[in-house]
Amino acid sequence: MAAVLKKRALAEYNKSFQDGPSSKKLHLAKKPLIGSSAAAFVGLLEKCKSSDEALQLLLRISDCLQFQESDVEEAIKKLSEHFQSEEESVVRVKILWLFCDIGLECPGANLNNLIDETIHLIKNETSHKVIAQGIATLLKLGSKLSEDKILMNRLVTVARDNLKDTSHQVKCRCLQLISELYPICPEPDRTVEMIAEANIIIKLLGDYSNAEDARVRCEAFQSLLTLHERGVTLSADLYEPVCAALSDDYEIVREVALKLVWLLGNKYPENSATLQDGETTIRLVDDAFIRICSAVNDLCMQVRALACSLLGTTRAVSDRFLLQTLDKQLMSNMKKKRTAHERGAELVRSGAWASGRRWADDAPGQLLEQAAVQLLPGGAAGAFVHGLEDELMEVRTAAVEAVCQLSMENPVFATTSLDFLVDMFNDEIEDVRLRAIDSLTRISHHIVLREDQLEIILGALEDYSMDVREGLHRMLGSCTVASKTCLEMCIDKILENLKRYPQDKRSTFRCVQRMGSKHATLVLPLTTRLLAVHPFFDMPEPDVEDPAYMCVLVLVLNAAAHCTTMLPLFEEHTVKHYTYLRDTMPHLVPHLPIGDAQQSRNENDETEIDDSAVRRFFDSVLQHIDNVTLSTSVRLKMLQSAEEQLNKLSEMEPMVSGAANFTALFARCVLSLHTALSATNGPPAHALQQLTTDCLRLQHQFSGVSEQETACVWQLSLRVCGARVVAAVQSACVANTGTGNSASSAAAAAALAAAAALAQHAELLDRLLASAGVEPDPFTIAVFQQLSQSGEHKPSTLARTIQPLLLAAPLPVIPKPNLKIRMCSASIIEPATDNDTVLRFCAGLITGVALEAEVVRVRDPSALRVRVAYPDTRVHALVPPRDHLRPLDHTNTNDDGTQNVRLLTKVLISHGVWTEPCGVDISVCLAVDEGGGREAAPLVELCRPVRVTVAPKPIKRGI
């Protein structure tokens, strides 16, 4: 009996019940607990006996802030009632905070009612904290209704009324609300009344810049900046009071005042500003520039850094003030020089007479005010000198950037500031040195380097940082040197530095390439010395693999392209070396009319690829493959021949290698799939694995692929997925006949995974075909029909249906050639392929292998991985840090949106004890995301792996 009652009690809590013989189930809906709990907490406010309990309850409401739409109004009403009866200000602040959160997060909240309730609650409030929170709530809620001009004017009126409060926090909130919510009309629609009202608001904000509290003064200036950003025109009359704030005691006020001075100076550059003597007038932008220069000597680091940054963005400054920033000599403080006659006339007007023996010998001295006496020079004198010599890195970095920005627009200033930028190459902070090098590179078209400057620059080539050295290589390749001696100094130092840092070889090659192109006339008198040409003796032939000799050849050959006078100076072995470098490094060596004339003419013709000829070749290769009247065997032989020809074309013509590799890889997949399906024992697992990898390469390794070609690739991948299902089901059947339960369960799991992958791929393919407007082939249509008919995708059912479809399906259609296709590829520079050095380390510990690789035409550099394959078939995919991926300096981005990156990282290798040294394969791969899952993303190799010989040795125990 007890069991029956227990069963009946449990049955009452079921969500469905059955009445009579009917099998229809009734599902009971249950309201969510989270939404009802917030409303329940609000209802409990009435029962709170103390303010602490109410505050804890409000915090719980804030944590689970989800109301039903019907409960929002009731909750606001209860919160408002509790606000009026609450004595503790902290609780009232939290209630206003909740008003803001409810209005912003709850969908059923009426923002107008919340704003009205908030205004009503703070109207008679006495606590400064509560009023400040109420204004902040009005600001956030009002920003959601900024289109309602009447409401915005009402909120601004409320803020203006509360500006009389004595609390700085309330004043700051009110000023912020006025600046952000004051209604502003577009400039063509503004009337005279609107402009006058805007001026009143500006005057109101400006008056509070003289408040006693520094935080209020800062917020007043910030509100003026906010109004300007929203489109309100600030008057030039604000300039004088803003300038007075530059000497404020608080750095927060000085910082905002600097921004306003810079803003007004750039907005009204041609207005006149009167100096302290009351007579001299200068342009407003010049006066603003001088005042910002004075802030470079401020006590606060943030003000100094901001001043340097603003100096670089100030435009239309007179040259005399710009040049004065680089000179520490004292100025006359911009006072007007008066003649002796004018000074004598002033003495006569003053009524003071002299004895006559000497002019103005007993005249009274001029009265000086205390504020007019300066112990240190002011104005623009040496502003950038002080900024570049500052003790803090932030100020020096900002000063270098400002000098660079001004130099890019003023050649005279660029020439004058060159010495100061060169001196920054010796800075103790690497970031400052890099910024100075980059700045000199950007202004290289304005400057010419002298010998004394080159000594400092070339001395920085010995820096331990690779970034600094490569930055110097870019700068030397962009700049112009003054004489032959300077060029000779550069070449000697570069060749000497190459022996010290052989890993900088590629960067050095690009440097000397640009130097040769820019200094062809200076290279001419150095040709005989660089190439070791003697007028009487035959000199030994240099080694063309020597990096130093290769640098000299790249320099001379690039100079010869602009100065054909040096071509007769080349010896026979130099011409042979030119041919070798032209074949191995065509991006560094230009075409020259030397050697066999017919050969050079043919080479010049081959460099210009005719698209029509390439298209005709593609058509001739693929013209009969899609001919249905031919037998399948004949078409397969033609497809194999086309693959071989396309592979040769990709080697011969680098410009069309992407299209040729894409079509050849597609043809290889078709051949491999047909061979795998024709196997007597079913598709081999290794063949299907290779097919899957090739399909992933077609999908992710190529860019510039059209939608039609993408559809062809995905339909081919669908056939591969079908073949994997067939192979997995056959393996599961074989495993079931055996005795091992673990093997059969693993095979069944593999079959289920293959079926799920087929269903997912078919779904993605359906979307792709619909968006591209491409008609599917007969096999794809049959698979779609089969998947739509069977609700449960059982592997055995799918295999029985798909296997005859695969065998009967015609060969996939080869997509038409698209010459815009480009292939993502990588080349590993270090470690070298012919490296026989054995890395020995203690087993169980870690050793690092330096890896340098260049990856071209990659869509997402963050998907790059470093694949490490050990001899025991263990494979690790390492994610390189983001700062180890650097852009290639010669070609950073491509026309198709892909990127070219340089990978500089350390590959960490670790393993147990080995009896003898073995090879570890390192390659650069692309991680492919196939829609999620717990398994690791498959990898697509971008280059051939490089083998590193490793020998983990046992740890020595004892002494």
Number of C-alpha atoms within 10 A of each C-alpha: 6 7 8 9 10 10 11 11 11 10 12 10 9 10 12 12 15 10 9 7 6 7 9 11 11 11 10 10 7 7 9 9 9 14 16 15 17 25 20 15 18 21 14 13 18 13 9 13 9 11 16 13 14 23 19 13 18 21 17 15 19 17 10 15 18 21 24 18 13 10 17 20 17 14 20 20 14 15 21 21 14 18 19 11 9 15 12 15 17 15 22 27 19 19 25 27 18 20 25 23 16 24 22 14 12 15 13 15 21 13 19 14 13 23 22 12 17 22 18 12 19 20 14 9 14 11 15 18 16 23 29 23 23 27 27 21 23 28 24 16 21 21 13 12 14 15 12 11 15 11 17 22 15 12 24 24 15 19 22 18 12 21 18 11 16 10 17 20 16 25 28 22 24 30 26 23 25 24 24 20 24 21 19 17 15 8 11 6 8 11 11 8 9 14 16 11 12 19 16 12 19 21 15 14 22 19 13 20 25 15 14 10 14 18 17 23 29 24 25 29 25 23 22 26 19 16 21 15 12 16 12 19 16 19 13 13 9 16 20 11 15 22 18 11 22 22 14 15 10 16 19 17 25 25 24 23 28 23 19 23 27 22 20 20 25 20 16 14 19 14 14 15 18 13 15 12 10 9 9 13 17 14 18 24 27 27 23 26 26 22 20 30 27 20 25 28 17 17 10 15 18 14 23 28 24 21 30 28 21 21 27 18 14 21 16 12 21 12 12 11 17 24 18 19 23 20 17 15 10 14 14 10 13 13 14 12 8 8 8 9 9 10 11 13 10 12 16 12 8 11 9 12 14 14 9 9 7 8 11 16 11 12 13 11 6 6 6 8 7 7 6 8 8 8 6 6 15 19 23 29 24 23 27 28 18 21 27 25 15 19 11 14 20 18 26 27 24 24 33 27 22 22 29 26 20 21 25 17 14 15 15 14 21 24 15 15 22 21 15 17 23 21 15 23 24 17 17 10 14 16 15 24 24 22 22 28 26 20 21 29 21 17 23 21 14 19 21 14 21 15 16 10 16 18 15 16 22 21 12 17 23 17 13 10 12 14 14 22 23 20 22 25 25 24 21 24 21 19 22 20 21 15 14 16 14 19 22 15 14 21 19 13 16 21 18 14 18 18 13 11 15 12 14 16 18 13 19 24 21 20 23 27 25 21 28 26 21 19 23 21 17 19 24 21 12 16 21 15 9 18 19 14 16 10 8 6 7 10 11 9 12 14 11 17 9 9 18 20 16 19 23 19 25 27 28 29 28 25 27 23 19 16 17 14 11 20 18 8 13 17 14 11 13 17 16 14 18 25 19 13 19 17 11 11 13 12 12 17 21 17 17 19 14 15 13 8 10 10 12 16 11 10 12 13 11 12 12 9 12 10 11 9 10 16 15 12 15 21 13 11 17 21 12 15 19 14 11 11 8 11 9 14 9 12 18 17 13 16 23 16 15 21 23 13 16 23 17 14 19 18 13 12 15 11 17 21 21 24 26 28 23 25 24 23 19 24 24 19 24 23 17 16 22 16 13 21 20 12 10 8 10 16 21 16 15 10 14 20 13 14 23 18 17 18 22 19 22 25 18 17 23 20 21 17 17 12 15 17 18 18 22 20 21 24 23 23 24 22 22 24 23 25 25 27 28 28 24 27 24 19 20 22 15 13 19 16 9 10 9 10 11 10 16 19 14 14 21 20 14 20 25 19 16 22 26 17 18 25 19 14 18 21 13 12 21 18 11 17 19 11 10 13 12 14 12 17 14 12 20 21 12 15 21 17 11 16 16 11 10 11 8 10 17 13 23 19 15 21 22 13 16 21 18 10 18 19 11 10 14 13 18 18 16 18 17 14 17 19 17 14 20 25 23 21 20 23 17 22 15 15 16 13 13 9 12 10 9 14 14 13 20 17 17 15 13 13 18 13 15 11 19 18 20 19 24 24 24 26 18 11 20 14 15 25 20 23 22 21 19 18 10 7 7 8 14 14 21 15 14 18 12 10 9 14 20 15 16 17 15 11 11 15 17 12 8 13 11 19 20 24 23 21 26 18 18 16 18 13 19 16 17 12 16 13 9 9 16 16 15 18 17 25 22 29 24 26 21 18 13 13 9 8 8 5 6 12 15 16 21 22 21 21 17 15 19 21 20 21 16 22 20 25 18 14 12 7 5 4 3
